Structures are given as structure tokens and as C-alpha cells.
């Protein structure tokens, strides 16, 4: 089976990053984030780009509303499409692959917690090399 590029990007990664600041004496400090969203841990995205749409150059993004428990287990019966791509075949491909998605749990103050979150799935064509730069 031919695999085409699909990417899973965690929403809320800004929330997951610690903030850097300076203390009163001028030394750098790092604040631990209060909330860290779930993180996709699949080595390869478990969603297949529909071959016909890939050949036709169709791109799109599907945003899922998901719920994971404190162990990172996805509650499949809670899965919803929050924002469709405009292409039913892309939306269906995401729903077909969602059961194989794996996540590290969300954390609040370092403790694993259950949470709802948005998970975008991007269907993108590989970029053609830039002929002017020789890359």
C-alpha cells in the first residue's frame, strides 16, 4: 500500500512550552507549564491519504475533537469532526485511522489528567524542489 504524507500536529503546543524569564538578580528562569496537552506518539500517522485525492493534488485539514483519559487512552466513542476539510473522502480517511492514534496523556502540574482537545490532521502534497535555488 502506498503511503502519502499526512501529519498530526498537537494543538496547544504553545501551552506546553515553559516560559523563560529573568529573576530579580538577572539570571534566567524557566517556569514549568501548568497544563501540557496530549501528545501524539505514533511513529507514523495512522491516517491514509486517499490515493485519488493525492494524485489530484487535493489538500486539506481535518480537525478532530478527541477525549483521552489520564493514561492517554483515546475514548473512540467521543471522537467528533470539529472542522471538516470540505472533502468527505479526507474526513472519512481521518475517522478510519483515528482508532490507531496513540497519545501520551495531558498533564496538569506534572500529573496525568483526562482532557478534551483538538487534533488537526493535515493532508499536504510534498513540495516540488525550487528550480531557481537548485534545491
The first five atom37 places (N, CA, C, CB, O) and aatype in JSON, in Angstrom:
{
  "aatype": [20, 20, 20, 20, 20, 20, 20, 20, 20, 20, 20, 20, 20, 20, 20, 20, 20, 20, 20, 20, 20, 20, 20, 20, 20, 20, 20, 20, 20, 20, 20, 20, 20, 20, 20, 20, 20, 20, 20, 20, 20, 20, 20, 20, 20, 20, 20, 20, 20, 20, 20, 20, 20, 20, 20, 20, 20, 20, 20, 20, 20, 20, 20, 20, 20, 20, 20, 20, 20, 20, 20, 20, 20, 20, 20, 20, 20, 20, 20, 20, 20, 20, 20, 20, 20, 20, 20, 20, 20, 20, 20, 20, 20, 20, 20, 20, 20, 20, 20, 20, 20, 20, 20, 20, 20, 20, 20, 20, 20, 20, 20, 20, 20, 20, 20, 20, 20, 20, 20, 20, 20, 20, 20, 20, 20, 20, 20, 20, 20, 20, 20, 20, 20, 20, 20],
  "atom_mask": [
    [1, 1, 1, 1, 1],
    [1, 1, 1, 1, 1],
    [1, 1, 1, 1, 1],
    [1, 1, 1, 1, 1],
    [1, 1, 1, 1, 1],
    [1, 1, 1, 1, 1],
    [1, 1, 1, 1, 1],
    [1, 1, 1, 1, 1],
    [1, 1, 1, 1, 1],
    [1, 1, 1, 1, 1],
    [1, 1, 1, 1, 1],
    [1, 1, 1, 1, 1],
    [1, 1, 1, 1, 1],
    [1, 1, 1, 1, 1],
    [1, 1, 1, 1, 1],
    [1, 1, 1, 1, 1],
    [1, 1, 1, 1, 1],
    [1, 1, 1, 1, 1],
    [1, 1, 1, 1, 1],
    [1, 1, 1, 1, 1],
    [1, 1, 1, 1, 1],
    [1, 1, 1, 1, 1],
    [1, 1, 1, 1, 1],
    [1, 1, 1, 1, 1],
    [1, 1, 1, 1, 1],
    [1, 1, 1, 1, 1],
    [1, 1, 1, 1, 1],
    [1, 1, 1, 1, 1],
    [1, 1, 1, 1, 1],
    [1, 1, 1, 1, 1],
    [1, 1, 1, 1, 1],
    [1, 1, 1, 1, 1],
    [1, 1, 1, 1, 1],
    [1, 1, 1, 1, 1],
    [1, 1, 1, 1, 1],
    [1, 1, 1, 1, 1],
    [1, 1, 1, 1, 1],
    [1, 1, 1, 1, 1],
    [1, 1, 1, 1, 1],
    [1, 1, 1, 1, 1],
    [1, 1, 1, 1, 1],
    [1, 1, 1, 1, 1],
    [1, 1, 1, 1, 1],
    [1, 1, 1, 1, 1],
    [1, 1, 1, 1, 1],
    [1, 1, 1, 1, 1],
    [1, 1, 1, 1, 1],
    [1, 1, 1, 1, 1],
    [1, 1, 1, 1, 1],
    [1, 1, 1, 1, 1],
    [1, 1, 1, 1, 1],
    [1, 1, 1, 1, 1],
    [1, 1, 1, 1, 1],
    [1, 1, 1, 1, 1],
    [1, 1, 1, 1, 1],
    [1, 1, 1, 1, 1],
    [1, 1, 1, 1, 1],
    [1, 1, 1, 1, 1],
    [1, 1, 1, 1, 1],
    [1, 1, 1, 1, 1],
    [1, 1, 1, 1, 1],
    [1, 1, 1, 1, 1],
    [1, 1, 1, 1, 1],
    [1, 1, 1, 1, 1],
    [1, 1, 1, 1, 1],
    [1, 1, 1, 1, 1],
    [1, 1, 1, 1, 1],
    [1, 1, 1, 1, 1],
    [1, 1, 1, 1, 1],
    [1, 1, 1, 1, 1],
    [1, 1, 1, 1, 1],
    [1, 1, 1, 1, 1],
    [1, 1, 1, 1, 1],
    [1, 1, 1, 1, 1],
    [1, 1, 1, 1, 1],
    [1, 1, 1, 1, 1],
    [1, 1, 1, 1, 1],
    [1, 1, 1, 1, 1],
    [1, 1, 1, 1, 1],
    [1, 1, 1, 1, 1],
    [1, 1, 1, 1, 1],
    [1, 1, 1, 1, 1],
    [1, 1, 1, 1, 1],
    [1, 1, 1, 1, 1],
    [1, 1, 1, 1, 1],
    [1, 1, 1, 1, 1],
    [1, 1, 1, 1, 1],
    [1, 1, 1, 1, 1],
    [1, 1, 1, 1, 1],
    [1, 1, 1, 1, 1],
    [1, 1, 1, 1, 1],
    [1, 1, 1, 1, 1],
    [1, 1, 1, 1, 1],
    [1, 1, 1, 1, 1],
    [1, 1, 1, 1, 1],
    [1, 1, 1, 1, 1],
    [1, 1, 1, 1, 1],
    [1, 1, 1, 1, 1],
    [1, 1, 1, 1, 1],
    [1, 1, 1, 1, 1],
    [1, 1, 1, 1, 1],
    [1, 1, 1, 1, 1],
    [1, 1, 1, 1, 1],
    [1, 1, 1, 1, 1],
    [1, 1, 1, 1, 1],
    [1, 1, 1, 1, 1],
    [1, 1, 1, 1, 1],
    [1, 1, 1, 1, 1],
    [1, 1, 1, 1, 1],
    [1, 1, 1, 1, 1],
    [1, 1, 1, 1, 1],
    [1, 1, 1, 1, 1],
    [1, 1, 1, 1, 1],
    [1, 1, 1, 1, 1],
    [1, 1, 1, 1, 1],
    [1, 1, 1, 1, 1],
    [1, 1, 1, 1, 1],
    [1, 1, 1, 1, 1],
    [1, 1, 1, 1, 1],
    [1, 1, 1, 1, 1],
    [1, 1, 1, 1, 1],
    [1, 1, 1, 1, 1],
    [1, 1, 1, 1, 1],
    [1, 1, 1, 1, 1],
    [1, 1, 1, 1, 1],
    [1, 1, 1, 1, 1],
    [1, 1, 1, 1, 1],
    [1, 1, 1, 1, 1],
    [1, 1, 1, 1, 1],
    [1, 1, 1, 1, 1],
    [1, 1, 1, 1, 1],
    [1, 1, 1, 1, 1],
    [1, 1, 1, 1, 1],
    [1, 1, 1, 1, 1],
    [1, 1, 1, 1, 1]
  ],
  "atom_positions": [
    [[0.84, -1.17, 0.0], [0.0, 0.0, 0.0], [0.89, 1.24, 0.0], [-0.96, 0.0, 1.22], [1.84, 1.33, 0.78]],
    [[0.59, 2.18, -0.86], [1.36, 3.41, -0.98], [1.0, 4.35, 0.16], [1.11, 4.09, -2.35], [-0.18, 4.59, 0.41]],
    [[2.0, 4.89, 0.85], [1.75, 5.85, 1.93], [2.05, 7.24, 1.42], [2.61, 5.52, 3.19], [3.08, 7.47, 0.79]],
    [[1.16, 8.17, 1.69], [1.31, 9.55, 1.29], [1.43, 10.39, 2.55], [0.11, 10.02, 0.4], [0.98, 9.96, 3.62]],
    [[2.03, 11.58, 2.47], [2.28, 12.38, 3.67], [1.01, 12.89, 4.33], [3.15, 13.54, 3.32], [0.18, 13.54, 3.71]],
    [[0.9, 12.59, 5.59], [-0.17, 13.08, 6.45], [0.52, 13.48, 7.74], [-1.33, 12.0, 6.69], [1.41, 12.77, 8.21]],
    [[0.13, 14.6, 8.33], [0.79, 14.98, 9.57], [-0.22, 15.24, 10.68], [1.65, 16.21, 9.35], [-1.31, 15.76, 10.45]],
    [[0.19, 14.85, 11.87], [-0.57, 15.12, 13.08], [0.23, 16.14, 13.87], [-0.85, 13.81, 13.93], [1.4, 15.9, 14.18]],
    [[-0.37, 17.25, 14.18], [0.32, 18.29, 14.91], [-0.5, 18.59, 16.15], [0.53, 19.57, 14.04], [-1.69, 18.87, 16.06]],
    [[0.13, 18.53, 17.3], [-0.6, 18.78, 18.54], [-1.06, 20.23, 18.61], [0.25, 18.44, 19.77], [-0.28, 21.15, 18.37]],
    [[-2.33, 20.41, 18.94], [-2.85, 21.75, 19.18], [-2.5, 22.12, 20.61], [-4.4, 21.83, 18.92], [-2.54, 21.26, 21.5]],
    [[-2.17, 23.34, 20.84], [-1.86, 23.78, 22.19], [-0.4, 23.61, 22.54], [-2.7, 23.03, 23.17], [-0.05, 23.64, 23.72]],
    [[0.45, 23.44, 21.56], [1.86, 23.27, 21.88], [2.43, 24.52, 22.54], [2.65, 22.94, 20.63], [3.4, 24.44, 23.3]],
    [[1.84, 25.67, 22.27], [2.28, 26.89, 22.95], [2.06, 26.73, 24.45], [1.52, 28.14, 22.4], [2.89, 27.15, 25.26]],
    [[0.93, 26.12, 24.81], [0.66, 25.9, 26.23], [1.65, 24.93, 26.85], [-0.75, 25.38, 26.42], [1.93, 25.01, 28.05]],
    [[2.18, 24.02, 26.04], [3.07, 23.0, 26.57], [4.49, 23.52, 26.79], [3.11, 21.83, 25.64], [5.28, 22.88, 27.48]],
    [[4.81, 24.65, 26.22], [6.16, 25.18, 26.35], [6.27, 25.99, 27.63], [6.54, 26.04, 25.12], [5.38, 26.77, 27.96]],
    [[7.36, 25.82, 28.33], [7.6, 26.63, 29.5], [7.95, 28.04, 29.1], [8.71, 26.03, 30.36], [8.39, 28.27, 27.97]],
    [[7.75, 29.0, 29.99], [8.11, 30.38, 29.69], [9.47, 30.65, 30.3], [7.05, 31.38, 30.23], [9.82, 30.13, 31.36]],
    [[10.22, 31.48, 29.62], [11.52, 31.88, 30.13], [11.41, 33.32, 30.58], [12.64, 31.71, 29.05], [10.77, 34.14, 29.92]],
    [[12.02, 33.62, 31.69], [12.01, 34.98, 32.2], [13.31, 35.27, 32.89], [10.82, 35.2, 33.14], [14.26, 34.5, 32.79]],
    [[13.35, 36.36, 33.59], [14.55, 36.73, 34.35], [14.15, 36.98, 35.79], [15.25, 37.99, 33.73], [13.11, 37.57, 36.07]],
    [[14.99, 36.52, 36.69], [14.73, 36.76, 38.11], [15.23, 38.15, 38.47], [15.42, 35.68, 39.01], [15.79, 38.86, 37.63]],
    [[15.01, 38.55, 39.71], [15.43, 39.87, 40.16], [16.94, 40.08, 40.03], [15.01, 40.08, 41.6], [17.39, 41.21, 39.84]],
    [[17.72, 39.0, 40.14], [19.17, 39.15, 40.05], [19.68, 39.05, 38.61], [19.85, 38.11, 40.91], [20.89, 39.06, 38.38]],
    [[18.75, 38.95, 37.62], [19.14, 38.93, 36.21], [19.41, 37.56, 35.64], [20.33, 39.76, 36.03], [19.68, 37.44, 34.44]],
    [[19.36, 36.5, 36.46], [19.59, 35.15, 35.93], [18.31, 34.64, 35.27], [20.04, 34.18, 37.05], [17.21, 35.03, 35.65]],
    [[18.47, 33.78, 34.28], [17.32, 33.23, 33.55], [16.58, 32.23, 34.43], [17.78, 32.55, 32.24], [17.18, 31.48, 35.2]],
    [[15.27, 32.24, 34.29], [14.44, 31.27, 34.99], [13.51, 30.61, 33.97], [13.61, 31.94, 36.14], [13.16, 31.21, 32.96]],
    [[13.14, 29.38, 34.24], [12.19, 28.67, 33.39], [11.03, 28.25, 34.26], [12.85, 27.44, 32.68], [11.2, 27.6, 35.29]],
    [[9.83, 28.64, 33.84], [8.63, 28.26, 34.58], [8.06, 26.99, 33.96], [7.57, 29.41, 34.56], [7.93, 26.89, 32.74]],
    [[7.71, 26.03, 34.8], [7.1, 24.79, 34.33], [5.66, 25.09, 33.95], [7.17, 23.66, 35.42], [4.95, 25.76, 34.7]],
    [[5.22, 24.61, 32.78], [3.85, 24.91, 32.37], [2.84, 24.29, 33.31], [3.6, 24.42, 30.95], [3.05, 23.21, 33.85]],
    [[1.72, 24.99, 33.49], [0.65, 24.49, 34.33], [-0.09, 23.34, 33.64], [-0.33, 25.62, 34.68], [-0.46, 22.36, 34.29]],
    [[-0.29, 23.47, 32.31], [-1.01, 22.45, 31.55], [-0.24, 22.08, 30.3], [-2.43, 22.95, 31.19], [0.21, 22.96, 29.55]],
    [[-0.09, 20.79, 30.06], [0.54, 20.27, 28.85], [-0.5, 19.41, 28.14], [1.85, 19.45, 29.17], [-1.02, 18.47, 28.73]],
    [[-0.81, 19.71, 26.87], [-1.82, 18.93, 26.15], [-1.33, 17.53, 25.83], [-2.23, 19.65, 24.87], [-0.13, 17.26, 25.92]],
    [[-2.24, 16.63, 25.44], [-1.81, 15.31, 24.99], [-0.88, 15.44, 23.78], [-3.05, 14.42, 24.64], [-0.96, 16.42, 23.03]],
    [[-0.01, 14.45, 23.61], [0.94, 14.47, 22.5], [0.79, 13.17, 21.72], [2.41, 14.64, 23.02], [0.81, 12.08, 22.3]],
    [[0.63, 13.29, 20.39], [0.56, 12.1, 19.53], [1.9, 11.39, 19.57], [0.17, 12.47, 18.06], [2.95, 12.03, 19.42]],
    [[1.89, 10.07, 19.78], [3.15, 9.32, 19.89], [3.32, 8.25, 18.83], [3.23, 8.69, 21.25], [4.26, 7.46, 18.9]],
    [[2.43, 8.21, 17.83], [2.59, 7.25, 16.74], [3.87, 7.57, 15.98], [1.35, 7.27, 15.79], [4.15, 8.74, 15.69]],
    [[4.65, 6.55, 15.64], [5.85, 6.77, 14.84], [5.47, 7.27, 13.45], [6.68, 5.47, 14.73], [6.13, 8.14, 12.9]],
    [[4.41, 6.72, 12.9], [3.87, 7.13, 11.61], [2.4, 7.48, 11.81], [4.05, 6.0, 10.52], [1.69, 6.76, 12.52]],
    [[1.92, 8.56, 11.19], [0.5, 8.85, 11.32], [-0.34, 7.68, 10.8], [0.14, 10.15, 10.55], [-0.06, 7.17, 9.72]],
    [[-1.36, 7.25, 11.54], [-2.16, 6.1, 11.14], [-3.3, 6.44, 10.17], [-2.74, 5.45, 12.36], [-4.26, 5.69, 10.05]],
    [[-3.18, 7.56, 9.5], [-4.21, 8.01, 8.56], [-3.65, 7.89, 7.15], [-4.67, 9.48, 8.87], [-2.53, 8.31, 6.88]],
    [[-4.44, 7.31, 6.25], [-4.01, 7.15, 4.86], [-4.61, 8.25, 4.0], [-4.43, 5.77, 4.32], [-5.81, 8.52, 4.04]],
    [[-3.76, 8.88, 3.21], [-4.18, 9.9, 2.25], [-4.89, 9.16, 1.12], [-2.95, 10.76, 1.71], [-4.27, 8.3, 0.49]],
    [[-6.16, 9.44, 0.83], [-6.82, 8.75, -0.28], [-6.02, 8.95, -1.58], [-8.28, 9.27, -0.45], [-5.76, 10.08, -1.98]],
    [[-5.65, 7.85, -2.23], [-4.75, 7.9, -3.38], [-5.28, 8.8, -4.5], [-4.54, 6.49, -3.92], [-4.51, 9.55, -5.09]],
    [[-6.55, 8.73, -4.78], [-7.1, 9.56, -5.86], [-6.94, 11.04, -5.56], [-8.58, 9.23, -6.1], [-6.56, 11.82, -6.43]],
    [[-7.24, 11.43, -4.32], [-7.11, 12.84, -3.95], [-5.65, 13.28, -3.94], [-7.73, 13.08, -2.57], [-5.34, 14.42, -4.28]],
    [[-4.75, 12.38, -3.55], [-3.32, 12.7, -3.59], [-2.89, 12.96, -5.03], [-2.48, 11.55, -2.96], [-2.23, 13.96, -5.32]],
    [[-3.28, 12.05, -5.94], [-2.92, 12.21, -7.36], [-3.49, 13.5, -7.94], [-3.42, 11.01, -8.19], [-2.86, 14.13, -8.79]],
    [[-4.67, 13.9, -7.48], [-5.31, 15.12, -7.98], [-4.77, 16.38, -7.31], [-6.81, 15.04, -7.77], [-5.17, 17.49, -7.67]],
    [[-3.89, 16.23, -6.35], [-3.3, 17.39, -5.67], [-4.2, 18.04, -4.64], [-2.92, 18.4, -6.67], [-3.97, 19.18, -4.24]],
    [[-5.24, 17.32, -4.19], [-6.16, 17.86, -3.2], [-5.48, 17.89, -1.82], [-7.47, 17.03, -3.15], [-4.92, 16.89, -1.38]],
    [[-5.55, 19.03, -1.16], [-5.01, 19.17, 0.2], [-6.14, 19.62, 1.13], [-3.82, 20.2, 0.23], [-7.15, 20.14, 0.68]],
    [[-5.94, 19.41, 2.4], [-6.94, 19.86, 3.36], [-6.53, 19.52, 4.78], [-8.29, 19.25, 3.05], [-5.57, 18.78, 5.0]],
    [[-7.27, 20.05, 5.71], [-7.04, 19.79, 7.13], [-8.37, 19.41, 7.77], [-6.41, 21.03, 7.85], [-9.39, 20.06, 7.54]],
    [[-8.33, 18.36, 8.57], [-9.49, 17.91, 9.33], [-9.13, 18.13, 10.8], [-9.87, 16.4, 9.02], [-8.07, 17.7, 11.25]],
    [[-10.0, 18.78, 11.54], [-9.76, 18.99, 12.97], [-10.72, 18.1, 13.76], [-9.95, 20.5, 13.37], [-11.94, 18.21, 13.64]],
    [[-10.13, 17.22, 14.56], [-10.9, 16.31, 15.39], [-11.05, 16.86, 16.8], [-10.24, 14.92, 15.42], [-10.15, 17.52, 17.31]],
    [[-12.18, 16.59, 17.43], [-12.36, 16.81, 18.86], [-12.23, 15.44, 19.5], [-13.76, 17.51, 19.19], [-13.02, 14.54, 19.21]],
    [[-11.24, 15.28, 20.36], [-10.94, 13.98, 20.97], [-10.94, 14.09, 22.49], [-9.6, 13.45, 20.48], [-10.78, 15.17, 23.05]],
    [[-11.13, 12.94, 23.13], [-11.02, 12.85, 24.58], [-10.06, 11.73, 24.91], [-12.43, 12.61, 25.25], [-10.22, 10.61, 24.43]],
    [[-9.05, 12.03, 25.74], [-8.14, 10.99, 26.23], [-8.22, 10.97, 27.75], [-6.67, 11.24, 25.75], [-8.38, 12.0, 28.4]],
    [[-8.11, 9.75, 28.31], [-8.12, 9.63, 29.77], [-6.72, 9.91, 30.32], [-8.62, 8.22, 30.2], [-5.81, 10.25, 29.57]],
    [[-6.56, 9.76, 31.61], [-5.29, 10.08, 32.27], [-4.16, 9.12, 31.9], [-5.49, 10.07, 33.76], [-3.0, 9.39, 32.22]],
    [[-4.49, 8.01, 31.23], [-3.43, 7.1, 30.78], [-3.06, 7.37, 29.32], [-3.87, 5.64, 30.95], [-2.12, 6.77, 28.79]],
    [[-3.79, 8.27, 28.65], [-3.56, 8.57, 27.25], [-4.44, 7.76, 26.32], [-2.13, 8.34, 26.91], [-4.32, 7.86, 25.1]],
    [[-5.34, 6.94, 26.9], [-6.23, 6.1, 26.07], [-7.32, 6.98, 25.46], [-6.87, 4.95, 26.93], [-7.99, 7.74, 26.15]],
    [[-7.47, 6.85, 24.15], [-8.46, 7.61, 23.4], [-9.84, 6.99, 23.59], [-8.08, 7.66, 21.91], [-10.01, 5.78, 23.44]],
    [[-10.83, 7.82, 23.91], [-12.22, 7.36, 24.02], [-12.84, 7.49, 22.63], [-13.03, 8.2, 25.1], [-13.3, 8.57, 22.26]],
    [[-12.84, 6.39, 21.87], [-13.29, 6.43, 20.48], [-14.72, 6.91, 20.32], [-13.15, 5.07, 19.87], [-15.04, 7.6, 19.34]],
    [[-15.59, 6.57, 21.27], [-17.0, 6.97, 21.14], [-17.2, 8.47, 21.32], [-17.84, 6.22, 22.15], [-18.29, 8.99, 21.05]],
    [[-16.16, 9.18, 21.77], [-16.26, 10.62, 21.93], [-15.71, 11.39, 20.73], [-15.51, 11.04, 23.18], [-15.84, 12.61, 20.68]],
    [[-15.12, 10.7, 19.76], [-14.48, 11.34, 18.62], [-15.5, 12.04, 17.73], [-13.7, 10.31, 17.81], [-16.52, 11.46, 17.35]],
    [[-15.2, 13.3, 17.4], [-16.06, 14.09, 16.52], [-15.19, 14.89, 15.56], [-17.0, 15.03, 17.35], [-14.06, 15.26, 15.9]],
    [[-15.72, 15.16, 14.37], [-15.05, 16.1, 13.48], [-15.5, 17.49, 13.89], [-15.37, 15.81, 11.95], [-16.68, 17.83, 13.78]],
    [[-14.56, 18.29, 14.36], [-14.85, 19.66, 14.78], [-14.91, 20.58, 13.56], [-13.79, 20.17, 15.79], [-15.77, 21.46, 13.48]],
    [[-13.99, 20.35, 12.62], [-13.93, 21.18, 11.41], [-13.5, 20.29, 10.26], [-12.95, 22.39, 11.59], [-12.36, 19.83, 10.21]],
    [[-14.41, 20.05, 9.32], [-14.11, 19.2, 8.19], [-13.24, 19.89, 7.15], [-15.39, 18.73, 7.55], [-13.08, 21.11, 7.17]],
    [[-12.69, 19.1, 6.26], [-11.78, 19.6, 5.23], [-12.52, 20.16, 4.03], [-10.85, 18.5, 4.78], [-11.94, 20.91, 3.24]],
    [[-13.81, 19.81, 3.89], [-14.54, 20.17, 2.69], [-14.52, 19.04, 1.67], [-13.96, 21.44, 2.08], [-15.15, 19.12, 0.62]],
    [[-13.78, 17.98, 1.99], [-13.69, 16.79, 1.13], [-14.11, 15.58, 1.96], [-12.23, 16.61, 0.55], [-13.35, 15.15, 2.84]],
    [[-15.28, 15.02, 1.72], [-15.75, 13.87, 2.51], [-14.75, 12.72, 2.56], [-17.05, 13.38, 1.96], [-14.68, 12.02, 3.57]],
    [[-13.99, 12.49, 1.49], [-13.03, 11.39, 1.48], [-11.88, 11.63, 2.47], [-12.46, 11.19, 0.07], [-11.4, 10.68, 3.1]],
    [[-11.44, 12.88, 2.62], [-10.4, 13.18, 3.61], [-10.96, 13.0, 5.01], [-9.84, 14.62, 3.42], [-10.31, 12.41, 5.88]],
    [[-12.16, 13.52, 5.24], [-12.79, 13.38, 6.56], [-12.95, 11.91, 6.93], [-14.16, 14.1, 6.58], [-12.68, 11.51, 8.06]],
    [[-13.41, 11.1, 5.97], [-13.59, 9.67, 6.21], [-12.27, 8.97, 6.49], [-14.28, 9.01, 5.02], [-12.2, 8.08, 7.34]],
    [[-11.21, 9.37, 5.78], [-9.89, 8.76, 6.0], [-9.41, 9.01, 7.43], [-8.86, 9.33, 4.99], [-8.81, 8.13, 8.05]],
    [[-9.66, 10.2, 7.94], [-9.26, 10.51, 9.31], [-10.06, 9.66, 10.29], [-9.47, 12.02, 9.61], [-9.49, 9.08, 11.22]],
    [[-11.36, 9.58, 10.1], [-12.18, 8.77, 11.01], [-11.78, 7.29, 10.96], [-13.66, 8.92, 10.66], [-11.86, 6.59, 11.97]],
    [[-11.36, 6.8, 9.78], [-10.93, 5.41, 9.66], [-9.61, 5.16, 10.41], [-10.77, 5.03, 8.19], [-9.38, 4.05, 10.9]],
    [[-8.76, 6.16, 10.51], [-7.46, 5.99, 11.16], [-7.42, 6.37, 12.62], [-6.44, 6.77, 10.44], [-6.44, 6.09, 13.31]],
    [[-8.46, 7.02, 13.12], [-8.43, 7.55, 14.48], [-8.26, 6.44, 15.53], [-9.69, 8.33, 14.77], [-7.64, 6.68, 16.57]],
    [[-8.79, 5.26, 15.28], [-8.7, 4.2, 16.29], [-7.26, 3.74, 16.53], [-9.54, 3.01, 15.86], [-6.97, 3.15, 17.57]],
    [[-6.36, 4.02, 15.58], [-4.96, 3.63, 15.75], [-4.1, 4.76, 16.31], [-4.39, 3.17, 14.41], [-2.9, 4.57, 16.52]],
    [[-4.68, 5.93, 16.56], [-3.91, 7.05, 17.12], [-3.57, 6.75, 18.57], [-4.7, 8.38, 17.01], [-4.39, 6.23, 19.33]],
    [[-2.35, 7.08, 18.94], [-1.88, 6.88, 20.31], [-1.38, 8.21, 20.86], [-0.75, 5.8, 20.37], [-0.79, 9.02, 20.15]],
    [[-1.64, 8.42, 22.15], [-1.28, 9.69, 22.78], [-0.64, 9.48, 24.13], [-2.51, 10.57, 22.92], [-0.98, 8.55, 24.86]],
    [[0.29, 10.36, 24.45], [0.77, 10.49, 25.83], [-0.29, 11.38, 26.49], [2.27, 11.12, 25.93], [-0.82, 12.29, 25.84]],
    [[-0.61, 11.14, 27.74], [-1.71, 11.9, 28.36], [-1.37, 13.37, 28.57], [-2.08, 11.29, 29.7], [-0.2, 13.76, 28.59]],
    [[-2.41, 14.16, 28.72], [-2.23, 15.56, 29.13], [-1.71, 15.56, 30.56], [-3.59, 16.37, 29.01], [-1.87, 14.59, 31.29]],
    [[-1.09, 16.65, 30.93], [-0.59, 16.79, 32.31], [-0.95, 18.16, 32.85], [0.96, 16.58, 32.37], [-0.85, 19.18, 32.16]],
    [[-1.37, 18.17, 34.08], [-1.6, 19.42, 34.8], [-0.67, 19.41, 36.0], [-3.12, 19.59, 35.23], [-0.76, 18.53, 36.87]],
    [[0.22, 20.4, 36.05], [1.22, 20.47, 37.11], [1.99, 19.16, 37.23], [0.56, 20.82, 38.45], [2.33, 18.73, 38.33]],
    [[2.27, 18.53, 36.09], [3.06, 17.3, 36.07], [2.27, 16.02, 36.29], [4.1, 17.39, 37.08], [2.83, 14.93, 36.15]],
    [[1.0, 16.11, 36.63], [0.17, 14.93, 36.89], [-0.69, 14.61, 35.67], [-0.71, 15.15, 38.15], [-1.36, 15.51, 35.15]],
    [[-0.71, 13.34, 35.21], [-1.56, 12.98, 34.07], [-3.03, 13.24, 34.38], [-1.35, 11.5, 33.69], [-3.51, 12.91, 35.46]],
    [[-3.74, 13.83, 33.41], [-5.17, 14.12, 33.57], [-5.92, 13.78, 32.29], [-5.38, 15.61, 33.93], [-5.34, 13.76, 31.2]],
    [[-7.21, 13.52, 32.42], [-8.1, 13.32, 31.28], [-8.45, 14.69, 30.72], [-9.38, 12.52, 31.67], [-8.57, 15.67, 31.47]],
    [[-8.63, 14.76, 29.39], [-8.98, 16.05, 28.8], [-9.57, 15.89, 27.41], [-7.77, 16.95, 28.74], [-9.33, 14.9, 26.73]],
    [[-10.34, 16.89, 27.0], [-10.78, 17.06, 25.62], [-9.72, 17.92, 24.94], [-12.22, 17.72, 25.54], [-9.12, 18.79, 25.57]],
    [[-9.5, 17.7, 23.64], [-8.56, 18.55, 22.91], [-8.84, 18.47, 21.42], [-7.1, 18.15, 23.2], [-9.52, 17.56, 20.95]],
    [[-8.31, 19.43, 20.69], [-8.45, 19.46, 19.24], [-7.17, 18.9, 18.62], [-8.72, 20.9, 18.74], [-6.06, 19.25, 19.02]],
    [[-7.35, 18.02, 17.63], [-6.22, 17.39, 16.95], [-6.36, 17.61, 15.45], [-6.13, 15.86, 17.28], [-7.2, 16.96, 14.81]],
    [[-5.56, 18.5, 14.86], [-5.63, 18.66, 13.41], [-4.88, 17.54, 12.69], [-5.08, 20.01, 12.99], [-3.86, 17.06, 13.18]],
    [[-5.39, 17.14, 11.54], [-4.72, 16.17, 10.67], [-4.59, 16.87, 9.32], [-5.53, 14.79, 10.56], [-5.59, 17.23, 8.69]],
    [[-3.35, 17.05, 8.87], [-3.06, 17.79, 7.65], [-2.76, 16.84, 6.5], [-1.89, 18.75, 7.87], [-1.93, 15.94, 6.62]],
    [[-3.42, 17.05, 5.38], [-3.14, 16.34, 4.15], [-2.46, 17.34, 3.23], [-4.46, 15.74, 3.49], [-3.09, 18.28, 2.75]],
    [[-1.15, 17.15, 3.0], [-0.38, 18.1, 2.2], [0.43, 17.37, 1.14], [0.55, 18.93, 3.09], [0.9, 16.25, 1.36]],
    [[0.58, 18.01, 0.0], [1.41, 17.49, -1.08], [2.87, 17.8, -0.77], [0.99, 18.1, -2.46], [3.18, 18.85, -0.2]],
    [[3.77, 16.89, -1.13], [5.19, 17.2, -0.95], [5.53, 18.41, -1.83], [6.11, 15.97, -1.31], [5.0, 18.56, -2.93]],
    [[6.4, 19.24, -1.34], [6.8, 20.43, -2.09], [7.77, 20.06, -3.2], [7.43, 21.47, -1.16], [8.71, 19.3, -2.99]],
    [[7.53, 20.61, -4.38], [8.45, 20.41, -5.5], [9.73, 21.17, -5.21], [7.82, 20.87, -6.86], [9.68, 22.25, -4.62]],
    [[10.88, 20.63, -5.62], [12.14, 21.36, -5.41], [12.09, 22.7, -6.1], [13.33, 20.54, -5.92], [11.48, 22.85, -7.16]],
    [[12.73, 23.68, -5.49], [12.8, 25.02, -6.05], [13.85, 25.04, -7.14], [13.13, 26.07, -4.94], [15.05, 24.94, -6.87]],
    [[13.41, 25.15, -8.4], [14.34, 25.07, -9.52], [15.3, 26.25, -9.56], [13.58, 24.99, -10.82], [16.4, 26.1, -10.09]],
    [[14.93, 27.4, -9.03], [15.8, 28.56, -9.06], [16.97, 28.42, -8.1], [15.02, 29.81, -8.73], [18.07, 28.86, -8.42]],
    [[16.75, 27.82, -6.95], [17.82, 27.7, -5.97], [18.61, 26.43, -6.15], [17.27, 27.76, -4.57], [19.66, 26.26, -5.52]],
    [[18.12, 25.52, -7.0], [18.85, 24.26, -7.23], [18.61, 23.23, -6.16], [20.31, 24.52, -7.33], [19.26, 22.19, -6.15]],
    [[17.67, 23.49, -5.24], [17.38, 22.52, -4.19], [16.37, 21.5, -4.63], [16.88, 23.2, -2.94], [16.02, 20.61, -3.87]]
  ]
}
